[in-house]
């Protein structure tokens, strides 16, 4: 639980402090008042980075640094971002006075974010769905964040070779093929295990919200063999190298995989009604919260950025009931829309 936070030169905040309740905190204000920036600060202090910006964009314009200081129920946490150049920055953390250059899983505060872009999770780009899976894994599986960064670096190296025009790079390319397939195999295996776990829970959660017995299933979509992913990926990288040269990028691997959802055997993207789509989105976020709580033995924070008004009455009530056990932060331009659904005392944080 985050008890308080101070923001200095962070986004639109020069120097502001906020105190939070252990239950529902409603951040209310007009557009451009800093509501999303406050949630972004909570995400940064808890997970170590923003979901929408690079570090240099977090520092207030013309300021040399930004700093976040937070008190949780178990620690004091500090994030410092120093501007070293036009785009170059240095990030550092302190937890109870101990310094870190990067947060490990053990030092991350588990957080579930639900923001307007997530409303496109079912119908938007595959990148949204990959990020959904990887966000859970980075917060629950030690080493997954490092693994993901290593894969991205190896992918960038292979893609750079594909764009070169010399003829003596076959050996270099094979080395990156091997590296990419090894790392990609580990990523895909963990994603597949996560999807399998989700499938044991998702229909029951959906039924609890929709009050019917619909069968929901998640499907991990890949052109590689799920059982022997690394071997299959290496084979595809080798046999499709000419096409990759023509394209100038790597067309196979976990960075190209996808996640689909079926409702009673039909693809939800095509067959689900608006209400069913909204219900499934809520279920996925509730599922994310449950998985993180189980993996970390700690309830995650819930950050809801301007999405409460996107839900109808039934889904607002269902979400409200689910939120009771979590520390929650909800942004809105109209507090009345949110407050009417809560019988317990809520903490109102007005912004102007």
C-alpha positions in Angstrom: 0.0 0.0 0.0 1.3 3.5 -0.9 0.6 5.9 1.9 1.9 9.1 0.4 4.0 10.5 -2.5 5.9 13.7 -3.3 6.5 14.7 -6.9 9.3 17.1 -7.8 9.8 18.4 -11.4 7.8 15.3 -12.5 5.7 15.9 -15.6 3.3 18.8 -14.7 4.2 18.8 -11.0 6.8 21.3 -9.7 6.6 20.2 -6.1 3.4 18.5 -4.8 2.5 16.0 -2.2 -0.4 13.6 -1.8 -1.7 11.3 0.9 -3.7 8.2 0.1 -6.3 6.0 1.8 -5.9 2.2 2.0 -9.1 1.7 0.0 -10.4 3.7 -3.0 -8.8 7.0 -3.9 -10.6 9.1 -6.5 -8.5 11.6 -8.4 -10.9 14.2 -9.9 -10.2 17.2 -12.1 -10.7 18.6 -15.6 -8.7 17.4 -18.5 -5.0 18.4 -18.4 -5.1 18.8 -14.6 -2.5 16.1 -14.1 -4.6 13.1 -13.2 -2.8 10.7 -15.5 0.5 12.1 -14.5 -0.2 11.2 -10.9 -1.0 7.7 -11.8 2.1 7.6 -13.9 4.1 8.6 -10.9 2.6 5.8 -8.8 3.5 3.4 -11.6 7.1 4.7 -11.8 7.7 4.6 -8.0 6.2 1.1 -7.8 7.4 -0.7 -11.0 10.4 1.5 -12.0 9.3 3.0 -15.3 6.5 4.6 -17.2 4.1 2.8 -19.5 3.9 5.7 -22.0 7.1 7.8 -22.0 10.9 7.7 -21.9 12.7 9.0 -18.8 13.7 12.3 -20.3 10.0 13.0 -21.0 9.2 12.6 -17.3 11.4 15.5 -16.2 9.5 18.8 -16.2 10.5 21.1 -19.0 13.8 22.9 -18.4 14.4 21.1 -15.1 17.7 19.2 -14.6 16.1 16.4 -12.6 12.9 14.8 -11.4 12.3 13.0 -8.1 9.6 10.9 -6.5 9.5 10.1 -2.8 6.9 7.6 -1.5 6.1 6.0 1.8 4.5 2.5 1.6 3.4 0.3 4.5 6.8 -1.5 4.5 9.4 0.9 3.0 10.4 4.4 1.8 11.0 4.5 -1.9 12.8 7.2 -4.0 13.2 7.5 -7.7 15.6 10.0 -9.2 15.9 10.8 -12.9 18.8 13.1 -13.9 19.0 14.9 -17.2 22.5 14.2 -18.7 21.8 15.5 -22.2 19.0 16.3 -24.6 17.7 12.7 -24.4 20.2 11.0 -22.1 19.2 10.4 -18.5 20.3 8.5 -15.5 17.8 6.7 -13.3 18.4 5.5 -9.8 16.3 4.1 -6.9 16.5 4.0 -3.2 14.5 1.6 -1.0 14.9 2.2 2.7 18.1 4.0 1.9 19.6 1.3 -0.2 20.5 2.2 -3.8 19.5 0.3 -6.9 20.1 1.0 -10.6 17.2 -1.3 -11.6 14.4 -2.9 -9.7 14.2 -6.7 -9.4 10.9 -8.5 -9.2 11.3 -8.7 -5.4 11.6 -4.9 -5.2 8.7 -4.1 -7.5 5.3 -3.1 -6.1 2.8 -5.2 -8.1 0.4 -2.9 -10.1 -2.5 -3.5 -12.4 -3.1 -0.6 -14.8 -6.3 -0.1 -16.7 -6.2 2.8 -19.1 -8.2 3.8 -22.2 -5.8 2.1 -24.6 -6.6 -1.2 -22.9 -10.2 -0.9 -24.2 -8.6 -1.9 -27.5 -7.0 -5.0 -26.1 -9.3 -7.4 -28.0 -9.4 -5.6 -31.3 -6.2 -3.5 -31.3 -2.7 -4.5 -32.4 -1.0 -7.7 -31.3 1.5 -5.6 -29.4 -1.1 -4.7 -26.8 -1.8 -8.3 -26.1 1.9 -9.2 -25.9 2.4 -6.3 -23.5 -0.5 -7.6 -21.4 1.2 -11.0 -21.0 4.7 -9.6 -20.5 3.6 -7.1 -17.9 2.3 -9.9 -15.7 5.4 -12.0 -16.2 7.8 -9.1 -15.5 6.0 -8.5 -12.2 5.7 -12.2 -11.2 8.6 -14.2 -12.7 12.2 -13.4 -11.5 14.5 -12.8 -14.5 11.7 -12.3 -17.1 12.5 -8.6 -17.4 16.1 -9.3 -18.1 15.2 -12.1 -20.5 12.9 -9.7 -22.4 15.6 -7.0 -22.6 18.2 -9.5 -23.9 15.8 -10.7 -26.6 15.1 -7.1 -27.8 18.8 -6.5 -28.0 19.5 -9.7 -30.0 16.5 -8.9 -32.3 17.9 -5.4 -32.9 21.3 -6.9 -33.8 19.8 -9.4 -36.2 17.6 -6.7 -37.8 20.6 -4.4 -38.2 22.5 -7.2 -40.0 19.5 -7.8 -42.3 19.7 -4.2 -43.5 23.4 -4.3 -44.3 24.4 -5.0 -47.9 27.7 -6.9 -47.5 27.9 -10.6 -48.4 30.1 -11.8 -45.5 27.5 -11.9 -42.7 26.1 -15.4 -42.9 28.2 -16.6 -39.9 27.2 -13.5 -37.8 23.6 -14.1 -38.7 23.7 -17.7 -37.7 25.1 -16.7 -34.3 22.2 -14.3 -33.8 19.7 -16.9 -35.0 20.9 -19.3 -32.3 20.8 -16.6 -29.7 17.4 -15.3 -30.7 15.8 -18.8 -30.8 17.2 -19.6 -27.3 15.9 -16.4 -25.7 12.6 -16.6 -27.7 12.0 -20.2 -26.6 12.2 -19.1 -22.9 9.9 -16.2 -23.5 7.3 -18.2 -25.4 7.4 -21.0 -22.8 6.6 -18.7 -20.0 3.9 -17.0 -21.9 2.3 -20.4 -22.8 2.4 -21.4 -19.1 0.7 -18.1 -18.1 -2.0 -18.6 -20.7 -2.6 -22.1 -19.5 -3.0 -20.8 -15.9 -5.4 -18.1 -17.1 -7.6 -20.7 -18.9 -8.2 -22.5 -15.6 -9.8 -19.3 -14.1 -11.2 -17.2 -16.9 -14.5 -18.8 -17.5 -15.5 -18.8 -13.9 -14.6 -15.1 -13.5 -16.5 -14.3 -16.7 -19.6 -16.2 -15.5 -19.5 -14.4 -12.2 -19.8 -11.1 -14.1 -22.1 -12.1 -16.9 -24.3 -14.5 -14.8 -24.2 -17.1 -17.6 -22.2 -20.2 -18.3 -20.2 -19.0 -21.3 -17.0 -20.7 -22.0 -14.0 -18.3 -22.5 -10.6 -19.4 -23.7 -7.3 -17.7 -24.4 -5.2 -19.0 -27.3 -1.5 -18.2 -27.8 -1.0 -17.8 -31.6 2.4 -18.5 -33.0 3.9 -19.9 -36.3 6.4 -21.9 -34.2 5.8 -25.2 -32.5 4.5 -24.6 -29.0 6.1 -27.8 -27.8 9.5 -27.2 -29.3 9.5 -23.5 -29.7 13.3 -22.8 -29.7 14.1 -25.5 -32.3 11.1 -24.5 -34.4 12.1 -20.8 -34.3 15.7 -21.6 -35.3 14.5 -23.6 -38.3 12.2 -20.7 -39.4 15.0 -18.1 -39.0 17.3 -20.2 -41.1 14.8 -21.2 -43.9 13.2 -17.7 -44.2 16.4 -15.7 -44.2 16.0 -14.6 -47.8 12.5 -13.2 -47.1 13.9 -11.5 -43.9 16.6 -9.8 -46.1 13.9 -8.6 -48.5 11.8 -7.2 -45.6 14.7 -5.9 -43.6 13.3 -7.3 -40.3 12.8 -10.6 -38.5 9.4 -12.0 -39.2 9.3 -14.9 -36.7 9.7 -15.0 -32.9 7.8 -14.0 -29.8 7.8 -10.4 -30.9 5.4 -11.5 -33.7 3.2 -13.8 -31.7 -0.4 -13.0 -30.7 -3.1 -13.8 -28.2 -6.7 -14.4 -29.2 -9.9 -15.0 -27.1 -12.9 -17.2 -27.9 -16.3 -17.0 -26.4 -18.3 -20.2 -26.7 -15.9 -21.3 -29.5 -16.2 -18.1 -31.5 -13.5 -15.5 -31.9 -14.4 -12.7 -29.5 -12.9 -10.1 -31.8 -15.6 -10.8 -34.4 -18.5 -12.3 -32.5 -18.6 -10.6 -29.1 -21.2 -7.9 -28.5 -20.0 -4.5 -27.0 -21.3 -5.7 -23.6 -19.5 -9.0 -23.9 -16.3 -7.3 -25.0 -16.4 -4.9 -21.9 -17.1 -7.9 -19.6 -14.1 -9.8 -21.0 -11.8 -6.8 -20.6 -12.8 -6.5 -17.0 -12.3 -10.2 -16.5 -8.8 -9.9 -17.9 -7.8 -7.1 -15.5 -9.4 -9.0 -12.6 -7.5 -12.1 -13.7 -4.2 -10.0 -13.8 -4.8 -8.8 -10.3 -5.4 -12.4 -9.0 -2.4 -13.8 -10.8 -0.1 -11.1 -9.3 -1.6 -11.5 -5.8 -0.9 -15.3 -6.0 2.6 -15.0 -7.4 3.7 -12.2 -5.0 1.6 -13.1 -1.9 0.7 -9.4 -1.9 -2.3 -7.6 -3.2 -1.4 -5.3 -6.2 -2.3 -1.7 -6.5 -5.1 -1.0 -9.1 -4.8 2.1 -11.3 -7.9 2.9 -13.3 -7.2 5.8 -15.6 -10.4 7.4 -16.9 -12.1 4.1 -17.8 -14.9 3.9 -15.2 -17.2 6.1 -17.3 -16.7 3.7 -20.2 -18.5 0.9 -18.4 -22.3 0.6 -18.0 -24.1 0.3 -14.7 -23.8 -3.5 -14.3 -20.1 -3.6 -15.1 -19.4 -0.6 -12.8 -21.1 -2.5 -10.0 -19.2 -5.6 -10.6 -15.9 -3.7 -10.8 -16.8 -1.8 -7.6 -17.4 -5.1 -5.7 -14.1 -6.5 -7.0 -12.2 -3.3 -5.9 -13.1 -3.5 -2.3 -10.1 -5.6 -1.3 -7.5 -3.5 -3.1 -5.9 -0.1 -2.8 -7.3 1.6 -5.9 -6.7 4.8 -7.7 -9.4 6.0 -10.1 -9.2 9.1 -12.2 -12.3 10.9 -13.5 -13.6 14.3 -14.6 -16.8 13.6 -12.7 -16.5 12.2 -9.2 -20.2 11.6 -8.9 -20.0 8.9 -11.5 -17.6 7.0 -9.3 -18.7 7.8 -5.8 -22.3 6.6 -6.2 -21.0 3.0 -6.5 -19.1 3.0 -3.3 -20.8 2.6 0.1 -17.5 2.7 2.0 -15.6 6.0 2.6 -13.6 7.1 -0.4 -10.6 9.5 -0.5 -11.2 12.4 -2.9 -8.1 14.0 -4.4 -9.2 17.2 -6.2 -7.0 18.6 -8.9 -7.5 21.9 -10.7 
